[in-house]
Amino acid sequence: MALITGAARGQGRSHALALAAEGCDIVALDVPKAMSVLTYPLASEEDLRLTAKLVEESGRRCLALPVDVRDPAAVQEAVEQTLAEFGHLDVAVANAGVVQTGPLASVTEEIWDTLVGTNLTGVFHTLQSVLPPMRAARFGRIIVTSSMGGRMGIPEQAAYNATKWGVIGLARSVALEVAKEGVTVNVVAPCTVQTPMVQPDPEQEVPDELIRRFARHNPIPQPWIQAGDVTRAVVYLATDPGVLTGVIMEIGLGSSARLP
Ligand SMILES: NC(=O)c1ccc[n+]([C@@H]2O[C@H](COP(=O)([O-])OP(=O)(O)OC[C@H]3O[C@@H](n4cnc5c(N)ncnc54)[C@H](O)[C@@H]3O)[C@@H](O)[C@H]2O)c1
């Protein structure tokens, strides 16, 4: 069975459906309320219910829980509920994340805390809660969602990129801690993905000037990738026999070719 944070829509929903197709029952977590500093809406409870419905229609069970990954007790309780319901926890995808762009001078304490709270501390909470049962079972596949923003500097994206660099350090260090115990910890680092995070209004084409600017530098000339492009990497890492850990899988339209 697989637990996925930020599973109500976007990449998280795509991962949930693909892991269900691989035979996993799903625990889908997502935040129940808005974050006022963000310029776009987060998922709704209806979105979360739809993920559960789609998983169930595919023939697997789905426990959908409104959980804010910034709340360690809520994440811990969700893992306990998972174990009570399913008896084991094989895969965890720490995917929940938020973005806010703008020059450093525009990053308020509240924006910084919101980004760090979800993108970095939220992953810390998820790892801390899922690791004990995985270590006890001597099996686990953990996938952490970073970003190509976690592989390079990007102007006007300093706070977000700091969190996405941060989770790589977290994931790779924990990967080494548990490498002898049957638990792997790997990272996916997507470039811009066409999800509600960057396209809140599906009627709009590529809405954000920043995204348009990135797209001009993509070695493979397309503005963004699809959630399913990231999901293939997640499924690969989730179904790996246990020979990959501490790996960063860059899904970057060739942009990683520019990195040292
Ligand atoms: N879309 C992109 O261009 C892009 C690129 C690289 C990396 N990412 C990362 O991919 C991940 C998935 O993003 P997405 O593109 O599917 O965007 P999205 O906004 O559609 O999905 C993110 C989900 O996380 C949920 N969420 C946010 N804060 C939460 C919290 N505190 N607790 C629980 N759930 C929370 C949201 O409600 C939403 O359902 C994020 O970590 C994001 O930073 C996105």
The ligand as an SDF file (V2000), in Angstrom:
LIG
                    3D

 44 48  0  0  0  0  0  0  0  0999 V2000
    4.0350   22.0510  -11.0370 N   0  0  0  0  0  0  0  0  0  0  0  0
    5.3300   22.2820  -11.1800 C   0  0  0  0  0  0  0  0  0  0  0  0
    5.7760   23.0040  -12.0770 O   0  0  0  0  0  0  0  0  0  0  0  0
    6.3180   21.6140  -10.2630 C   0  0  0  0  0  0  0  0  0  0  0  0
    7.6500   21.4820  -10.6730 C   0  0  0  0  0  0  0  0  0  0  0  0
    8.5690   20.8570   -9.8480 C   0  0  0  0  0  0  0  0  0  0  0  0
    8.1630   20.3640   -8.6250 C   0  0  0  0  0  0  0  0  0  0  0  0
    6.8520   20.5070   -8.2460 N   0  0  0  0  0  0  0  0  0  0  0  0
    6.4670   19.9500   -6.9530 C   0  0  0  0  0  0  0  0  0  0  0  0
    5.5990   18.8540   -7.2030 O   0  0  0  0  0  0  0  0  0  0  0  0
    4.7520   18.6490   -6.0730 C   0  0  0  0  0  0  0  0  0  0  0  0
    3.3160   18.5030   -6.5260 C   0  0  0  0  0  0  0  0  0  0  0  0
    2.8750   19.7390   -7.0730 O   0  0  0  0  0  0  0  0  0  0  0  0
    1.8080   19.8420   -8.2620 P   0  0  0  0  0  0  0  0  0  0  0  0
    2.5320   20.3400   -9.4540 O   0  0  0  0  0  0  0  0  0  0  0  0
    1.0110   18.5930   -8.3700 O   0  0  0  0  0  0  0  0  0  0  0  0
    0.9170   21.0660   -7.7170 O   0  0  0  0  0  0  0  0  0  0  0  0
   -0.5510   21.1010   -7.0820 P   0  0  0  0  0  0  0  0  0  0  0  0
   -0.6670   22.4320   -6.4340 O   0  0  0  0  0  0  0  0  0  0  0  0
   -1.5540   20.7350   -8.0950 O   0  0  0  0  0  0  0  0  0  0  0  0
   -0.5040   19.9290   -5.9950 O   0  0  0  0  0  0  0  0  0  0  0  0
    0.0680   20.0740   -4.7350 C   0  0  0  0  0  0  0  0  0  0  0  0
   -0.8700   19.4670   -3.7310 C   0  0  0  0  0  0  0  0  0  0  0  0
   -0.2950   19.5970   -2.4140 O   0  0  0  0  0  0  0  0  0  0  0  0
   -1.3280   20.0060   -1.5330 C   0  0  0  0  0  0  0  0  0  0  0  0
   -0.7180   20.6700   -0.3770 N   0  0  0  0  0  0  0  0  0  0  0  0
   -0.1170   21.8850   -0.3350 C   0  0  0  0  0  0  0  0  0  0  0  0
    0.2870   22.1610    0.8980 N   0  0  0  0  0  0  0  0  0  0  0  0
   -0.0400   21.0950    1.6790 C   0  0  0  0  0  0  0  0  0  0  0  0
    0.1190   20.7960    3.0630 C   0  0  0  0  0  0  0  0  0  0  0  0
    0.6960   21.6640    3.9120 N   0  0  0  0  0  0  0  0  0  0  0  0
   -0.3250   19.5970    3.5140 N   0  0  0  0  0  0  0  0  0  0  0  0
   -0.9220   18.7220    2.6680 C   0  0  0  0  0  0  0  0  0  0  0  0
   -1.1150   18.9550    1.3650 N   0  0  0  0  0  0  0  0  0  0  0  0
   -0.6710   20.1400    0.8680 C   0  0  0  0  0  0  0  0  0  0  0  0
   -2.1930   20.9260   -2.3790 C   0  0  0  0  0  0  0  0  0  0  0  0
   -3.4950   21.1160   -1.8270 O   0  0  0  0  0  0  0  0  0  0  0  0
   -2.2140   20.1940   -3.7040 C   0  0  0  0  0  0  0  0  0  0  0  0
   -3.2590   19.2430   -3.7940 O   0  0  0  0  0  0  0  0  0  0  0  0
    5.0130   19.8350   -5.1420 C   0  0  0  0  0  0  0  0  0  0  0  0
    5.9390   19.4420   -4.1360 O   0  0  0  0  0  0  0  0  0  0  0  0
    5.6640   20.8550   -6.0530 C   0  0  0  0  0  0  0  0  0  0  0  0
    6.4680   21.7670   -5.3470 O   0  0  0  0  0  0  0  0  0  0  0  0
    5.9320   21.1130   -9.0300 C   0  0  0  0  0  0  0  0  0  0  0  0
  1  2  1  0
  2  3  2  0
  2  4  1  0
  4  5  1  0
  4 44  2  0
  5  6  2  0
  6  7  1  0
  7  8  2  0
  8  9  1  0
  8 44  1  0
  9 10  1  0
  9 42  1  0
 10 11  1  0
 11 12  1  0
 11 40  1  0
 12 13  1  0
 13 14  1  0
 14 15  2  0
 14 16  1  0
 14 17  1  0
 17 18  1  0
 18 19  2  0
 18 20  1  0
 18 21  1  0
 21 22  1  0
 22 23  1  0
 23 24  1  0
 23 38  1  0
 24 25  1  0
 25 26  1  0
 25 36  1  0
 26 27  1  0
 26 35  1  0
 27 28  2  0
 28 29  1  0
 29 30  1  0
 29 35  2  0
 30 31  1  0
 30 32  2  0
 32 33  1  0
 33 34  2  0
 34 35  1  0
 36 37  1  0
 36 38  1  0
 38 39  1  0
 40 41  1  0
 40 42  1  0
 42 43  1  0
M  CHG  2   8   1  16  -1
M  END
$$$$
